[in-house]
Amino acid sequence: MGSPLSRSWRGVAKLPLRAFKHWLAERVDTLSPAMTLVVFIVPVIPLFPLKLVGFWLLVHEYWLSAIATILFAKLLGVGVAAFVFDVTRPKLLEMSWFETLY
């Protein structure tokens, strides 16, 4: 049966991420390296307001809610960035400045 947390992770594992990753990789292959950079950056932008909410909670001394919100935004951001970077890496490495930074 397992804990509620392990059950929720099983639910995440059932998401069609492999199919979405394949679909996204096919789309990225048709883009220029510069447009691929946009694809890499854009998914993280919607998380910024969530970080602002965490900061607002922090300013108003809702410590636990603030910490939870900021940690959630950070973890989600890292997960999304890692997922998208895995798909966009080959195209991004075609740019010499990006390859140098990488």
All heavy atoms as an XYZ file, in Angstrom:
823
protein
N       0.832     -1.187      0.000
C       0.000      0.000      0.000
C       0.876      1.250      0.000
O       0.754      2.073     -0.870
C      -0.926     -0.037      1.202
C      -1.938      1.034      1.160
S      -3.445      0.357      1.844
C      -4.470      1.730      1.719
N       1.734      1.426      0.966
C       2.667      2.546      0.962
C       2.095      3.800      1.592
O       0.913      3.909      1.894
N       2.995      4.757      1.773
C       2.601      6.031      2.365
C       1.911      6.906      1.332
O       2.014      6.657      0.130
C       3.838      6.746      2.901
O       4.635      7.178      1.822
N       1.210      7.946      1.792
C       0.575      8.857      0.838
C       1.583      9.505     -0.108
O       1.295      9.732     -1.272
C      -0.092      9.908      1.728
C      -0.271      9.236      3.044
C       0.858      8.268      3.168
N       2.786      9.764      0.389
C       3.809     10.369     -0.457
C       4.240      9.422     -1.567
O       4.340      9.820     -2.731
C       5.014     10.796      0.375
C       6.122     11.536     -0.366
C       5.563     12.813     -0.998
C       7.254     11.885      0.566
N       4.455      8.159     -1.239
C       4.865      7.202     -2.271
C       3.745      6.980     -3.284
O       4.008      6.796     -4.477
C       5.309      5.883     -1.653
O       4.227      5.221     -1.048
N       2.502      7.037     -2.838
C       1.380      6.910     -3.782
C       1.330      8.096     -4.720
O       1.055      7.946     -5.907
C       0.058      6.781     -3.006
C      -0.157      5.406     -2.414
C      -1.575      5.287     -1.886
N      -1.834      6.278     -0.852
C      -1.946      6.019      0.438
N      -1.851      4.782      0.861
N      -2.171      6.971      1.302
N       1.616      9.297     -4.207
C       1.574     10.473     -5.082
C       2.713     10.431     -6.093
O       2.550     10.847     -7.228
C       1.621     11.763     -4.259
O       2.858     11.883     -3.602
N       3.892      9.920     -5.704
C       5.009      9.809     -6.653
C       4.696      8.793     -7.729
O       5.087      8.956     -8.876
C       6.308      9.452     -5.939
C       6.938     10.634     -5.309
C       7.129     10.834     -3.974
C       7.444     11.811     -5.936
N       7.715     12.054     -3.755
C       7.922     12.668     -4.938
C       7.533     12.223     -7.263
C       8.479     13.907     -5.203
C       8.090     13.459     -7.541
C       8.562     14.283     -6.523
N       3.960      7.737     -7.368
C       3.540      6.780     -8.389
C       2.624      7.454     -9.398
O       2.672      7.170    -10.580
C       2.842      5.581     -7.754
C       3.803      4.459     -7.464
C       3.084      3.212     -7.012
N       3.321      3.125     -5.567
C       2.391      2.985     -4.654
N       1.141      2.867     -4.993
N       2.707      2.936     -3.385
N       1.799      8.391     -8.916
C       0.928      9.136     -9.818
C       1.715     10.017    -10.761
O       1.400     10.127    -11.949
N       2.777     10.628    -10.262
C       3.632     11.452    -11.113
C       4.326     10.585    -12.146
O       4.466     10.964    -13.309
C       4.670     12.229    -10.258
C       5.719     12.886    -11.130
C       3.964     13.264     -9.402
N       4.751      9.397    -11.741
C       5.444      8.501    -12.663
C       4.543      8.045    -13.799
O       5.024      7.702    -14.877
C       5.987      7.292    -11.899
N       3.238      8.038    -13.588
C       2.309      7.605    -14.623
C       2.009      8.695    -15.651
O       1.381      8.427    -16.661
C       0.996      7.140    -13.983
C       1.134      5.850    -13.213
C      -0.179      5.448    -12.604
C      -0.016      4.221    -11.747
N      -1.266      3.845    -11.091
N       2.442      9.919    -15.369
C       2.226     10.988    -16.340
C       2.943     10.642    -17.638
O       4.010     10.036    -17.619
C       2.742     12.325    -15.793
C       1.976     12.927    -14.635
C       2.700     14.164    -14.109
C       0.568     13.290    -15.044
N       2.388     11.039    -18.764
C       3.000     10.682    -20.051
C       4.215     11.558    -20.387
O       4.291     12.174    -21.442
C       1.858     10.907    -21.037
C       1.039     11.978    -20.420
C       1.126     11.728    -18.932
N       5.188     11.613    -19.470
C       6.350     12.472    -19.677
C       7.227     11.990    -20.816
O       7.797     12.794    -21.545
C       7.167     12.588    -18.388
C       6.488     13.324    -17.246
C       7.389     13.346    -16.023
C       6.123     14.734    -17.650
N       7.347     10.685    -20.986
C       8.180     10.159    -22.064
C       7.611     10.569    -23.427
O       8.350     10.993    -24.311
C       8.271      8.648    -21.953
C       9.582      8.108    -22.464
C       9.740      6.631    -22.209
N      10.233      6.428    -20.858
C       9.986      5.363    -20.128
N       9.240      4.401    -20.593
N      10.480      5.245    -18.922
N       6.310     10.478    -23.567
C       5.674     10.875    -24.827
C       5.796     12.381    -25.048
O       6.081     12.834    -26.164
C       4.200     10.458    -24.826
N       5.621     13.159    -23.979
C       5.760     14.611    -24.094
C       7.191     14.998    -24.432
O       7.438     15.880    -25.252
C       5.319     15.300    -22.798
C       5.486     16.790    -22.834
C       4.694     17.570    -23.652
C       6.459     17.397    -22.062
C       4.860     18.946    -23.703
C       6.633     18.771    -22.098
C       5.835     19.551    -22.928
N       8.149     14.313    -23.822
C       9.559     14.591    -24.088
C       9.890     14.296    -25.556
O      10.592     15.067    -26.209
C      10.434     13.752    -23.164
C      11.872     14.113    -23.172
C      12.604     13.303    -22.106
C      14.017     13.728    -21.941
N      14.697     12.963    -20.897
N       9.382     13.203    -26.072
C       9.596     12.862    -27.476
C       8.956     13.912    -28.391
O       9.575     14.350    -29.370
C       9.022     11.470    -27.769
C       9.199     11.038    -29.177
N      10.430     10.740    -29.716
C       8.298     10.876    -30.178
C      10.265     10.412    -30.982
N       8.985     10.481    -31.286
N       7.738     14.317    -28.059
C       7.043     15.340    -28.858
C       7.826     16.650    -28.842
O       8.020     17.286    -29.877
C       5.634     15.556    -28.295
C       4.885     16.650    -28.958
C       4.157     16.556    -30.112
C       4.794     18.010    -28.524
N       3.616     17.784    -30.416
C       3.988     18.693    -29.468
C       5.292     18.709    -27.445
C       3.689     20.041    -29.338
C       4.997     20.054    -27.331
C       4.210     20.704    -28.263
N       8.281     17.060    -27.661
C       9.039     18.302    -27.539
C      10.367     18.218    -28.291
O      10.767     19.174    -28.965
C       9.279     18.626    -26.061
C       9.960     19.945    -25.743
C       9.119     21.121    -26.249
C      10.195     20.075    -24.248
N      11.032     17.084    -28.227
C      12.301     16.909    -28.935
C      12.110     17.040    -30.441
O      12.937     17.642    -31.134
C      12.916     15.561    -28.599
N      11.014     16.499    -30.958
C      10.728     16.635    -32.391
C      10.520     18.090    -32.771
O      10.959     18.542    -33.834
C       9.500     15.819    -32.770
C       9.734     14.334    -32.777
C       8.477     13.556    -33.102
O       7.362     14.138    -33.047
O       8.594     12.351    -33.397
N       9.836     18.850    -31.929
C       9.593     20.278    -32.219
C      10.884     21.079    -32.133
O      11.134     21.967    -32.929
C       8.564     20.870    -31.258
C       7.194     20.233    -31.278
C       6.590     20.209    -32.681
N       5.382     19.439    -32.789
C       5.332     18.123    -33.011
N       6.417     17.412    -33.095
N       4.188     17.505    -33.140
N      11.716     20.773    -31.132
C      12.966     21.504    -30.934
C      13.910     21.277    -32.115
O      14.641     22.185    -32.505
C      13.620     21.100    -29.589
C      15.056     21.567    -29.502
C      12.811     21.670    -28.436
N      13.878     20.079    -32.692
C      14.747     19.783    -33.835
C      14.491     20.710    -35.019
O      15.386     20.940    -35.829
C      14.582     18.336    -34.281
C      15.280     17.362    -33.351
O      16.164     17.810    -32.588
O      14.947     16.168    -33.384
N      13.295     21.253    -35.101
C      12.974     22.134    -36.228
C      13.340     23.592    -35.956
O      13.264     24.413    -36.862
C      11.467     22.072    -36.561
O      10.719     22.594    -35.460
C      11.024     20.649    -36.843
N      13.755     23.927    -34.728
C      14.045     25.306    -34.355
C      15.517     25.650    -34.534
O      16.387     24.778    -34.512
C      13.668     25.540    -32.889
C      12.211     25.346    -32.505
C      12.059     25.483    -30.998
C      11.334     26.353    -33.224
N      15.778     26.935    -34.642
C      17.152     27.416    -34.640
C      17.676     27.352    -33.203
O      16.890     27.308    -32.249
C      17.209     28.855    -35.144
O      16.600     29.724    -34.200
N      18.991     27.376    -33.030
C      19.528     27.363    -31.660
C      19.038     28.547    -30.816
O      18.766     28.383    -29.626
C      21.039     27.422    -31.876
C      21.244     26.773    -33.201
C      20.051     27.194    -34.016
N      18.890     29.724    -31.414
C      18.422     30.892    -30.657
C      16.986     30.691    -30.172
O      16.651     31.034    -29.032
C      18.527     32.150    -31.505
N      16.130     30.152    -31.013
C      14.752     29.886    -30.593
C      14.697     28.773    -29.550
O      13.828     28.768    -28.691
C      13.878     29.522    -31.802
C      13.523     30.713    -32.671
S      12.711     32.037    -31.761
C      11.205     31.263    -31.255
N      15.627     27.845    -29.623
C      15.715     26.783    -28.624
C      16.040     27.373    -27.255
O      15.541     26.903    -26.237
C      16.765     25.741    -29.037
O      16.426     25.236    -30.331
C      16.810     24.593    -28.066
N      16.849     28.419    -27.243
C      17.156     29.103    -25.985
C      15.879     29.677    -25.372
O      15.674     29.607    -24.161
C      18.190     30.200    -26.221
C      18.705     30.938    -24.995
C      19.382     29.971    -24.031
C      19.673     32.028    -25.407
N      15.001     30.206    -26.203
C      13.712     30.722    -25.718
C      12.884     29.574    -25.125
O      12.294     29.718    -24.053
C      12.950     31.434    -26.858
C      11.546     31.802    -26.427
C      13.711     32.662    -27.320
N      12.871     28.444    -25.808
C      12.136     27.276    -25.303
C      12.689     26.841    -23.952
O      11.944     26.406    -23.076
C      12.208     26.110    -26.320
C      11.673     24.815    -25.729
C      11.461     26.466    -27.582
N      13.990     26.983    -23.767
C      14.618     26.597    -22.505
C      14.258     27.572    -21.381
O      14.030     27.163    -20.244
C      16.137     26.525    -22.692
C      16.893     26.254    -21.425
C      16.709     25.079    -20.723
C      17.789     27.176    -20.938
C      17.412     24.823    -19.559
C      18.501     26.934    -19.782
C      18.309     25.754    -19.093
N      14.179     28.860    -21.683
C      13.966     29.876    -20.646
C      12.494     30.057    -20.276
O      12.165     30.210    -19.102
C      14.584     31.217    -21.090
C      16.105     31.096    -21.135
C      14.173     32.348    -20.177
C      16.804     32.281    -21.749
N      11.610     30.034    -21.239
C      10.201     30.381    -21.022
C       9.485     29.529    -19.960
O       8.742     30.087    -19.152
C       9.431     30.375    -22.363
C       7.937     30.391    -22.164
C       9.867     31.564    -23.202
N       9.683     28.213    -19.881
C       8.918     27.438    -18.878
C       9.189     27.833    -17.428
O       8.360     27.582    -16.557
C       9.361     25.999    -19.119
C       9.851     25.980    -20.509
C      10.440     27.336    -20.766
N      10.311     28.458    -17.143
C      10.641     28.821    -15.766
C      10.016     30.161    -15.379
O       9.796     30.432    -14.200
C      12.175     28.821    -15.586
C      12.556     29.140    -14.155
C      12.750     27.473    -15.985
N       9.675     30.984    -16.344
C       9.134     32.325    -16.083
C       7.841     32.297    -15.254
O       7.703     33.093    -14.330
C       8.963     33.115    -17.392
C      10.349     33.412    -17.986
C       8.185     34.401    -17.181
C      10.307     34.011    -19.374
N       6.889     31.404    -15.519
C       5.654     31.406    -14.706
C       5.882     31.118    -13.221
O       5.009     31.382    -12.399
C       4.800     30.305    -15.336
C       5.312     30.158    -16.713
C       6.776     30.479    -16.649
N       7.034     30.601    -12.864
C       7.311     30.312    -11.457
C       7.692     31.567    -10.676
O       7.651     31.569     -9.448
C       8.422     29.275    -11.347
C       8.074     27.908    -11.911
C       9.288     27.011    -11.897
C       6.933     27.284    -11.151
N       8.059     32.637    -11.367
C       8.466     33.864    -10.685
C       7.370     34.418     -9.768
O       7.655     34.772     -8.621
C       8.929     34.912    -11.696
C       9.462     36.145    -11.056
C      10.661     36.132    -10.364
C       8.747     37.334    -11.111
C      11.155     37.268     -9.752
C       9.220     38.483    -10.503
C      10.431     38.448     -9.829
N       6.105     34.494    -10.223
C       5.060     34.989     -9.308
C       4.905     34.126     -8.054
O       4.605     34.642     -6.984
C       3.783     34.948    -10.149
C       4.252     35.016    -11.552
C       5.579     34.311    -11.575
N       5.145     32.834     -8.193
C       5.063     31.958     -7.026
C       6.144     32.317     -6.011
O       5.910     32.322     -4.803
C       5.193     30.500     -7.465
C       4.923     29.431     -6.426
C       3.522     29.581     -5.840
C       5.086     28.057     -7.039
N       7.319     32.670     -6.497
C       8.392     33.104     -5.598
C       8.031     34.436     -4.940
O       8.359     34.667     -3.776
C       9.702     33.211     -6.360
C      10.226     31.860     -6.797
C      11.483     32.009     -7.619
C      11.928     30.662     -8.148
N      13.121     30.762     -8.979
N       7.350     35.312     -5.668
C       6.899     36.577     -5.085
C       5.873     36.334     -3.980
O       5.887     37.028     -2.957
C       6.313     37.492     -6.156
C       7.309     38.109     -7.134
C       6.568     38.939     -8.182
C       8.341     38.946     -6.420
N       5.001     35.368     -4.189
C       4.035     35.011     -3.145
C       4.778     34.529     -1.907
O       4.454     34.916     -0.783
C       3.044     33.938     -3.649
C       2.241     33.340     -2.507
C       2.126     34.516     -4.714
N       5.806     33.710     -2.109
C       6.614     33.248     -0.981
C       7.288     34.406     -0.258
O       7.334     34.440      0.964
N       7.774     35.381     -1.017
C       8.401     36.549     -0.407
C       7.374     37.364      0.371
O       7.644     37.830      1.478
C       9.060     37.411     -1.492
C       9.763     38.614     -0.955
C      10.903     38.487     -0.190
C       9.263     39.890     -1.196
C      11.548     39.601      0.321
C       9.889     41.008     -0.694
C      11.047     40.865      0.067
N       6.166     37.525     -0.187
C       5.102     38.253      0.502
C       4.765     37.556      1.824
O       4.594     38.207      2.853
C       3.861     38.347     -0.384
C       2.759     39.141      0.239
C       2.551     40.475      0.137
C       1.698     38.630      1.067
N       1.436     40.831      0.856
C       0.892     39.719      1.437
C       1.358     37.364      1.518
C      -0.225     39.582      2.242
C       0.240     37.221      2.321
C      -0.533     38.329      2.672
N       4.671     36.231      1.778
C       4.393     35.473      3.004
C       5.512     35.660      4.024
O       5.255     35.788      5.223
C       4.230     33.986      2.675
C       2.962     33.601      1.919
C       3.081     32.181      1.387
C       1.739     33.755      2.791
N       6.723     35.713      3.547
C       7.872     35.915      4.429
C       7.824     37.289      5.083
O       8.034     37.418      6.295
C       9.163     35.760      3.616
C      10.465     35.643      4.363
C      10.467     34.391      5.231
C      11.619     35.606      3.381
N       7.520     38.314      4.312
C       7.437     39.676      4.837
C       6.335     39.796      5.893
O       6.485     40.508      6.877
C       7.208     40.682      3.683
C       6.821     42.049      4.201
C       8.455     40.776      2.816
N       5.243     39.061      5.689
C       4.122     39.111      6.626
C       4.215     38.040      7.715
O       3.232     37.740      8.391
C       2.803     39.018      5.866
C       2.518     40.259      5.094
N       2.990     40.455      3.818
C       1.858     41.391      5.419
C       2.617     41.646      3.390
N       1.926     42.235      4.350
N       5.397     37.468      7.868
C       5.746     36.540      8.944
C       4.922     35.254      8.975
O       4.662     34.690     10.030
C       5.696     37.260     10.293
C       6.684     38.405     10.368
C       6.665     39.124     11.694
O       5.914     38.716     12.598
O       7.405     40.119     11.827
N       4.546     34.764      7.794
C       3.947     33.437      7.681
C       5.095     32.486      7.328
O       5.237     32.050      6.188
C       2.864     33.416      6.598
C       1.671     34.267      6.914
C       1.502     35.516      6.318
C       0.709     33.814      7.806
C       0.405     36.294      6.603
C      -0.403     34.603      8.101
C      -0.545     35.830      7.491
O      -1.646     36.602      7.777
N       5.941     32.221      8.331
C       7.214     31.556      8.104
C       7.086     30.207      7.420
O       7.773     29.960      6.421
C       7.966     31.394      9.426
C       8.136     32.673     10.170
C       7.557     33.004     11.358
C       8.911     33.821      9.787
N       7.926     34.280     11.737
C       8.762     34.798     10.786
C       9.710     34.115      8.690
C       9.385     36.031     10.734
C      10.337     35.347      8.638
C      10.167     36.287      9.648
N       6.267     29.320      7.947
C       6.170     27.978      7.379
C       5.587     27.993      5.970
O       6.075     27.292      5.078
C       5.347     27.068      8.296
C       6.008     26.733      9.638
C       5.073     25.884     10.487
C       7.332     26.033      9.424
N       4.563     28.806      5.775
C       3.970     28.907      4.439
C       4.969     29.499      3.449
O       5.051     29.062      2.303
C       2.718     29.782      4.469
O       1.737     29.201      5.286
N       5.724     30.483      3.900
C       6.722     31.113      3.039
C       7.797     30.114      2.643
O       8.144     29.995      1.461
C       7.346     32.312      3.740
N       8.312     29.392      3.613
C       9.361     28.408      3.331
C       8.836     27.319      2.399
O       9.502     26.942      1.434
C       9.916     27.818      4.640
C      10.697     28.898      5.396
C      10.787     26.602      4.379
C      11.066     28.519      6.811
N       7.638     26.836      2.665
C       7.061     25.790      1.818
C       6.848     26.288      0.397
O       7.141     25.574     -0.576
C       5.737     25.312      2.420
N       6.344     27.506      0.241
C       6.087     28.057     -1.082
C       7.386     28.271     -1.854
O       7.487     27.911     -3.034
C       5.316     29.386     -0.977
O       4.100     29.146     -0.263
C       5.009     29.970     -2.332
N       8.378     28.836     -1.196
C       9.658     29.092     -1.861
C      10.341     27.775     -2.230
O      10.858     27.627     -3.345
C      10.549     29.984     -0.981
C       9.941     31.391     -0.892
C      11.968     30.044     -1.526
C      10.578     32.289      0.152
N      10.333     26.810     -1.328
C      10.935     25.513     -1.635
C      10.206     24.806     -2.774
O      10.836     24.225     -3.658
C      10.948     24.617     -0.393
C      12.009     24.924      0.635
C      11.849     24.014      1.857
C      13.399     24.765      0.041
N       8.881     24.880     -2.765
C       8.108     24.278     -3.846
C       8.462     24.923     -5.179
O       8.687     24.226     -6.173
C       6.604     24.413     -3.565
C       5.751     23.919     -4.693
C       5.624     22.567     -4.933
C       5.084     24.814     -5.516
C       4.842     22.094     -5.980
C       4.296     24.365     -6.561
C       4.171     23.003     -6.796
N       8.542     26.248     -5.204
C       8.876     26.955     -6.449
C      10.285     26.588     -6.913
O      10.512     26.388     -8.115
C       8.755     28.460     -6.251
N      11.219     26.511     -5.983
C      12.596     26.155     -6.340
C      12.673     24.733     -6.891
O      13.301     24.496     -7.924
C      13.526     26.285     -5.130
C      13.825     27.698     -4.735
C      14.729     28.324     -5.762
C      15.142     29.713     -5.320
N      15.904     30.400     -6.328
N      12.058     23.786     -6.198
C      12.101     22.394     -6.650
C      11.402     22.217     -7.990
O      11.892     21.507     -8.867
C      11.477     21.473     -5.594
C      12.290     21.299     -4.321
C      11.497     20.503     -3.292
C      13.612     20.622     -4.616
N      10.267     22.860     -8.154
C       9.556     22.783     -9.419
C      10.384     23.408    -10.540
O      10.476     22.861    -11.643
C       8.193     23.476     -9.306
C       7.248     23.323    -10.487
C       6.917     21.856    -10.720
C       5.978     24.111    -10.232
N      11.018     24.534    -10.243
C      11.865     25.196    -11.234
C      13.036     24.336    -11.657
O      13.351     24.238    -12.847
N      13.690     23.695    -10.695
C      14.816     22.820    -11.015
C      14.340     21.628    -11.846
O      14.982     21.241    -12.830
C      15.524     22.349     -9.723
C      16.484     21.210    -10.002
C      16.254     23.508     -9.085
N      13.209     21.064    -11.470
C      12.672     19.926    -12.220
C      12.316     20.284    -13.650
O      12.667     19.568    -14.589
N      11.643     21.400    -13.822
C      11.255     21.837    -15.163
C      12.495     22.182    -15.985
O      12.610     21.789    -17.152
C      10.283     23.044    -15.089
C      10.104     23.682    -16.446
C       8.945     22.608    -14.513
N      13.435     22.899    -15.383
C      14.652     23.281    -16.100
C      15.452     22.040    -16.517
O      15.959     21.973    -17.641
C      15.504     24.205    -15.241
N      15.557     21.062    -15.634
C      16.297     19.839    -15.966
C      15.617     19.078    -17.095
O      16.276     18.587    -18.019
C      16.421     18.953    -14.730
N      14.299     18.987    -17.035
C      13.541     18.288    -18.074
C      13.715     18.962    -19.423
O      14.041     18.318    -20.425
C      12.059     18.231    -17.682
C      11.195     17.545    -18.700
C      11.118     16.170    -18.722
C      10.466     18.275    -19.618
C      10.323     15.526    -19.655
C       9.668     17.645    -20.552
C       9.591     16.255    -20.577
N      13.536     20.280    -19.457
C      13.628     21.012    -20.720
C      15.075     21.055    -21.215
O      15.328     20.938    -22.414
C      13.025     22.430    -20.582
C      13.230     23.243    -21.832
C      11.533     22.331    -20.257
N      16.032     21.190    -20.308
C      17.434     21.221    -20.728
C      17.850     19.902    -21.351
O      18.612     19.876    -22.319
C      18.349     21.560    -19.550
C      19.796     21.643    -19.938
C      20.244     22.667    -20.752
C      20.709     20.714    -19.502
C      21.571     22.759    -21.128
C      22.038     20.787    -19.862
C      22.469     21.817    -20.686
N      17.342     18.803    -20.821
C      17.653     17.499    -21.381
C      17.209     17.416    -22.842
O      17.890     16.821    -23.673
C      16.991     16.403    -20.551
C      17.493     15.025    -20.904
O      18.714     14.867    -21.108
O      16.668     14.097    -20.979
N      16.084     18.023    -23.152
C      15.563     18.007    -24.516
C      16.295     19.012    -25.413
O      16.583     18.725    -26.573
C      14.039     18.303    -24.523
C      13.514     18.451    -25.926
C      13.287     17.208    -23.784
N      16.610     20.172    -24.883
C      17.161     21.251    -25.709
C      18.689     21.275    -25.769
O      19.259     22.018    -26.565
C      16.672     22.617    -25.196
O      17.071     22.786    -23.835
C      15.164     22.745    -25.316
N      19.369     20.492    -24.957
C      20.837     20.535    -24.868
C      21.545     20.419    -26.221
O      22.432     21.226    -26.503
C      21.353     19.459    -23.931
C      22.857     19.488    -23.772
C      23.391     18.429    -22.835
N      22.395     18.044    -21.869
C      22.259     16.835    -21.365
N      23.090     15.890    -21.706
N      21.323     16.551    -20.498
N      21.206     19.447    -27.074
C      21.945     19.353    -28.340
C      21.879     20.636    -29.184
O      22.890     21.065    -29.744
C      21.274     18.187    -29.069
C      20.632     17.374    -27.994
C      20.232     18.361    -26.934
N      20.722     21.244    -29.255
C      20.579     22.489    -30.027
C      21.291     23.647    -29.349
O      21.899     24.480    -30.011
C      19.111     22.853    -30.214
C      18.447     22.127    -31.322
C      18.862     22.717    -32.644
C      17.934     22.169    -33.705
N      18.153     22.723    -34.985
N      21.197     23.724    -28.035
C      21.855     24.816    -27.313
C      23.378     24.740    -27.466
O      24.045     25.765    -27.552
C      21.470     24.780    -25.833
C      20.012     25.106    -25.514
C      19.733     24.874    -24.041
C      19.677     26.527    -25.908
N      23.909     23.526    -27.512
C      25.354     23.367    -27.645
C      25.861     23.735    -29.035
O      27.068     23.810    -29.255
C      25.769     21.940    -27.275
C      25.645     21.605    -25.791
C      25.951     20.137    -25.539
C      26.547     22.488    -24.950
N      24.975     23.981    -29.982
C      25.385     24.465    -31.302
C      25.850     25.917    -31.240
O      26.537     26.384    -32.142
C      24.244     24.329    -32.311
C      23.924     22.897    -32.671
C      22.766     22.787    -33.633
O      22.392     23.805    -34.268
O      22.221     21.674    -33.764
N      25.468     26.642    -30.183
C      25.919     28.018    -30.003
C      27.251     27.975    -29.253
O      27.331     27.407    -28.158
C      24.886     28.831    -29.218
C      23.573     28.993    -29.961
S      22.392     30.038    -29.096
C      21.834     28.943    -27.812
N      28.278     28.581    -29.840
C      29.626     28.474    -29.256
C      29.696     29.075    -27.854
O      30.342     28.510    -26.969
C      30.652     29.124    -30.175
O      30.350     30.487    -30.359
N      29.034     30.206    -27.612
C      29.079     30.824    -26.294
C      28.413     29.931    -25.253
O      28.860     29.850    -24.120
C      28.459     32.222    -26.314
C      26.983     32.242    -26.576
C      26.360     32.371    -27.782
C      25.943     32.124    -25.604
N      25.007     32.338    -27.631
C      24.717     32.177    -26.300
C      25.924     31.957    -24.228
C      23.495     32.091    -25.670
C      24.686     31.864    -23.587
C      23.489     31.932    -24.303
N      27.343     29.240    -25.652
C      26.663     28.338    -24.717
C      27.535     27.125    -24.421
O      27.631     26.682    -23.278
C      25.302     27.917    -25.270
C      24.444     27.230    -24.263
C      23.601     27.970    -23.452
C      24.496     25.855    -24.087
C      22.810     27.344    -22.495
C      23.719     25.238    -23.133
C      22.877     25.969    -22.337
N      28.182     26.608    -25.464
C      29.064     25.459    -25.273
C      30.224     25.809    -24.347
O      30.612     25.011    -23.492
C      29.601     24.987    -26.622
C      30.400     23.722    -26.519
C      30.869     23.217    -27.874
O      30.924     24.016    -28.832
O      31.193     22.029    -27.952
N      30.740     27.029    -24.487
C      31.826     27.485    -23.615
C      31.356     27.563    -22.161
O      32.050     27.120    -21.247
C      32.345     28.857    -24.071
O      32.781     28.765    -25.417
C      33.473     29.336    -23.192
N      30.152     28.090    -21.939
C      29.618     28.182    -20.580
C      29.295     26.801    -20.008
O      29.458     26.577    -18.814
C      28.360     29.054    -20.550
C      28.562     30.537    -20.752
C      27.214     31.233    -20.845
C      29.379     31.109    -19.620
N      28.843     25.924    -20.869
C      28.468     24.573    -20.424
C      29.708     23.809    -20.023
O      29.774     23.104    -19.086
C      27.707     23.864    -21.527
C      27.236     22.481    -21.164
C      26.259     22.301    -20.195
C      27.771     21.362    -21.779
C      25.822     21.035    -19.866
C      27.335     20.101    -21.451
C      26.357     19.940    -20.496
O      25.927     18.671    -20.161
